Amino acid sequence: MVQIGNEINGGILWPEGKSWGQGGGEFDRLAGLLNAAIAGLKENLRQGEQVKIMLHLAEGTKNDTFRWWFDEIDKRHVPYDVIGLSMYTYWNGPISALKANMDDISKRYNKDVIVVEAAYAYTLANCDNAENSFQAKEEKDGGYPASVQGQYNYIHDLMQAVVDVPDQRGKGIFYWEPTWIAVPGNTWATPAGMKYIHDEWKEGNARENQALFDCQGKVLPSVKVFN
């Protein structure tokens, strides 16, 4: 399986492939870029080899966004096999809303669905100098305690929601990012990279308290949810 782009609600390769605010024809151009990427992939497959194509959007609870985006993509006959969704309860809302969206889009578009980004904190402690993206507010909004058991329960409930998608259309989850712990030199971007994208911030890791390993690299008991 190959994912074409990452969280592409807004399109790819701006401004050419932006999905909104470009004066018209946005999805025509975006579809052209997606078709070119998919064609390039298929041209490089060995004879008889088959690879499923995924298109992935953020905000997995927003059914109106998914319907808008995939309706436009389907009008332009972009070939794909799987719909990917990101799901963070502390940003996107409850798992029940994700489940309702997955149930709808899997039937509406006759596609499998996979949650391809998801995470939850096992602690509010910080292991380095970079401010974490999950803090007390996210714990309050996320619906689970920031603890090993809370992390376990979140993953369990998420997996169950995917399993329960009708007609066995729910195919799994990818946890992002289970091994991203705070170690020297492990930073979200180099100083040069930050300067290049005009997003200069502290070096370090803003997500280590959502990993499945503690700050010393020891695996957490919450990983047993995958047994």
N, C-alpha and C positions, 0 to 999 in steps of 0.2 A: 504494500500500500504506500502511496506517495501523496503527501499533502501539498497542494499547490497554494503557496502563500500561508500566512499565519494571521489569524484573526482579521480577515479581510472584509469586514463590514464596510469600511471606507474605501475599499479597492486596493490596488497595488500600483507601484511605480508612478506615484504622483508627479505631475498633475495629469498625465496622459490616462492613467487607469483609475483616477478617483471616481467614486461612485455617486457623488453628489456635488452640487454647487459649481458646476463648470459650464453652465449655460445651455445644457441639452446634450443628448447623445452620450451621456456618461456610461451607461451600461453597454452600449454598442462597442465603445472602445475597450471597456473592461473585459467584455466577453471575447473580443479579439485577442487580447493579451493572454487570457486564460486558455483559449483554444490553442494559441501558439505554444504555450508552455506544455500543455497536454500532448500536443502533436510531437513536440521535441522529445518528450519522454518516451512516447510510443515508438518513435523512430529508432531509439537506442535499445529497445528490448531485443533479446535473442528470439529466434524463431520459435513460436509456440509458447513463449513466456507471456504471462498475464499479470498485470499489476492493477489493483484497484486504485481509483482516484478519489481523494477526499477534498472537500471544500469546507473550510473551517471559519466559523464566526465566533466572536466574543459575545458575552452577555447572554448566556444560554437560557435565561428565564424570559427573554423578551420575544414572545411569539410574534408580535406585530413586526419586529425587525426581521426575523427569519422569514416570515411570509413575504414581506416586501422584497427582500434580497433574492430569495430563491425563485419567486415568481418571475422576477426580471431575468434571472439567469436561465430559467427554463424556457422563457419566450425566445431566447437566443440560442437554444439547443446546445448549450455547453454540456459535454458529456462528463458525468461523474457518478460515483457509486455509493459514496458514504458522506453523510453530513457530520462534521465535527463541531463540538460545542465546548466553550470554556465555561467553567462554573465555580465561582467563589461566592459562597453565601454571604460573606461580609460585604461584598460589593453588589451582588446580583439579586439577592433575596433568597427565599427558602427553596429547598430541594423539591417541594411539592410543585412549585411553579416551573422548575426545570422539567419535572416529570410530565406535566401537562403539555409543555412545548414539545418534548420528544414524542409523546403519543401523537400529537397533531401532525408534526412535520414528517414523521416516518410514514404515516398513512397518506398525507397530502401529496408527497413526492415519491412515494414507494421506494424509500431508501433506508438503509441501515443507519443507525446513529451511534456515535461514540463520544464520550466526554474525553476530550484530549488535553484539557488543562484543568487541574483541580488541586487544591491544597488547603491545609488548615494548621494552625499553630499548636504546638505541644507545650509552649511556655511563652510568657511575655518577656523573659530575660533576653538580653542582647549579648552576643558573643564578640562583637567588634565595635568599631567606631561609627559605622554607618547606621543611620536610623532605620529601624525595621518598618516594613509596610504593614505588618500586622501588630497592632498595639491594643490598648484598652478599648478604644472605639470599635475596632474590628471584632473584638471578642463580644462586645455588646450587640453588635449588628449581626454577627455570624450565626448565632443560635446555639452555640456549643461552648463549653468552657475551654480556655487555652490550657489544656492539660493533655497528658498522654491518652487518658481515657476519652477526653473530648475529641481528640484527633481520630482515635479509633472509631468512635461512634459516628463521626462525620463521614469517614470513608465507608463504613458499613452501610449507612443510610443512602449514600450516593450510589454505591454498587447495587443495592437493592432496587433503587429507582430505575437503573439501567436494565437490570434483569427483568423487571416488571413491564417494560415496554411491550405492547401487544405484538403478536406474531413473531416473537423472537427477533425483533428488529434491533434491540439494544445489544451491542456487541462488546462493550467493555469500557474501561477507563484508563487514562494515562495520568499518573500523579506527577505534577511538576512543581518543584524539582526535588526528588527524594534525597539526592546526595549533595546538594549545594550547601555545604557547611562552610563556616568561616575559617579559612586557613590563610597564612601569609601569601600575598600576591593574588589571592582569589577575589577579583573585583568585578562588578557588573560591567565596567568599561574602563579602558585605560585612560589616562589624562588626555592623550592625543585623540582618542576616540570621542571623549566627551566634548572636546573642543570642536571637533569636526561636525558633530551633530548639534552643536549649540545647546548642550544640556550638561553644564558643568556642575557637578555635585560631589559629595564625598566618595572617596574610594572605599570599597568594601562590599559587603553582602547585606542586602536588605531583606533577605528571605530565609536566613538560616534557621530561624525559629519555626519554620514550616517544613523543615526537612524530616526525613524518617530516621535520622541519626542525630545524636546529641553533639554538642560543641567539641567533644573529644573524639568524635567519629564512632561512638558505640551505638549499635543499632537499638532503636526504641521498641518496646513491647508492642506498640501500635501496629508494627509491621505484620503481626500475626493475623490481622484482619484479612490478609491475602491468602491465608491457608485454605 
